[in-house]
Amino acid sequence: MKVHLNISAQNSADWDRVLAGGYDRPMAAPDSVFVDEAMALGDLAEPLGFDGIWVPEHFGTPYVMTPNPLQTLTWFAARSERLSLGTIVCVLPWWNPIRLAHQIAYLDILSKGRYETIGIGRGVAKTEFEAVGVPREESRDRFDECLDILELALTQERFSYEGRIFKIPETSVRPQPYSKNLVDRLYGASATGTSLDRLAARGLKPIFVGNKSLAEAAADVRRVNSARLKAGLAPTQSKNILFMYCANSEPEAQEATGFVAKANQDVALHYGFHDPGNFAGVKGYEDYAAGSGSATSLTKDGEFIGTPSGYDESNLLIGTPETIFERIQLGQRTCSFSEICIAGSFGGLPFEQAEKSLRLFAQEVLPAVQAMDAPLHPECMGDAASAAA
């Protein structure tokens, strides 16, 4: 099984200043420090034996400051020889689809085909949509039309498109991509059942973030494959992103719990999950308005509620090498994921601790995980397929 490394820069300690509107005060540490640290961890991926690097897309707050994931992946493509590359995810409604198609093709050329996981998503955060001048109410239509155009642009030399939002005269992607199967590398990420159904029906394979219990994650896989079967598509496997902190003893590993809790707060504050009113009346975000669009904890009277970390422990890789390997084995048996991506820096975890954890994982766990089989289990094939099996 392939194991990738998630790279992102987060200035978690700056949230208090931002929430207070204290922009007249300097940051305790500039954002550039955290970008530098993220790049330094990324430079460890190839020598430590990871299979690839995956990068998200976010901007405008202290959370996951990667405004253009393809730009970051181009940096790592030039600094590595064998690493595969992935986006988790490019948020389609924020892009001009022709520009995105060209950037995907160009990265494919520069990396000689190593852009293997083209993860895409619809986006959630009100602040990000407002900053780029895109109404959230249009996010589903923009996503669908962008996906239509990407499929045309990456499979046909000449194409045009007539949609409600985008009207593309006959044109070409030039330079043409290095690979001929880029559309087959498209993966979709979603946290809500409605969006899971829509993505599955479009033929997108799923990417999941490990912020639900294993039972809920397995149910999502079955839901995806049931929707695929209804659309006449074969069952598929997900790729999962999992928080990881590896230490030599369980008490030492549990020191990371506070940083996972802080990461949960970062997520809630950036996306607006702390106030479901951020989604009230917004077409396409009804699940979020109902408080059911996120597995992370919401707030009550200003306090975060739920598990101590905000995430389900069954889907967290926090512990000794033995514990982590056992959880990966259990996760694969339960959810049938084909590949995983490790998020080893989160919630203000000091760089030195993140690097130490990463090195221990790479030495004690990574080779065993890479030697694992990662099959699609019958229980995850979807309702019809499971019954037939």
Number of C-alpha atoms within 10 A of each C-alpha: 19 20 22 26 27 26 28 27 25 25 24 22 16 19 18 10 15 14 10 8 10 11 10 7 9 10 15 10 11 11 16 12 12 20 18 12 21 18 16 14 19 20 15 15 23 20 9 15 16 22 21 25 27 30 25 24 20 23 15 13 19 19 24 24 21 20 14 16 22 25 14 19 22 18 12 22 22 10 13 16 12 14 22 23 26 27 26 24 24 26 21 22 26 21 16 12 22 18 11 19 24 20 18 18 23 20 21 22 17 15 21 15 18 20 28 20 23 20 23 25 24 21 23 21 18 16 15 19 17 11 11 11 10 16 15 23 14 14 23 20 18 25 21 18 22 24 21 15 24 22 16 19 27 23 17 14 12 13 16 14 16 11 14 9 11 16 12 14 11 9 14 18 21 12 11 19 24 17 15 11 13 21 17 14 14 20 25 26 25 22 19 17 15 14 20 23 18 18 22 25 20 17 20 22 24 25 27 22 20 24 23 22 17 20 13 13 21 21 17 24 27 25 20 30 30 25 23 25 19 13 13 11 15 14 21 22 23 22 22 23 25 21 21 24 33 30 24 13 13 14 11 14 19 16 14 23 19 15 20 25 21 20 25 23 26 25 20 22 19 22 20 19 27 21 17 19 14 16 22 14 11 15 13 18 22 17 18 22 18 12 17 15 19 18 22 25 23 22 16 10 6 8 10 19 14 13 12 15 22 23 23 17 18 17 23 25 24 26 23 24 25 13 17 21 19 15 19 21 16 15 22 24 17 19 26 26 27 18 20 25 28 22 22 25 29 28 22 20 20 12 17 10 16 21 19 14 22 25 18 18 23 20 14 16 20 23 16 12 20 16 10 13 12 18 14 19 16 16 19 26 26 24 16 13 17 15 10 8 9
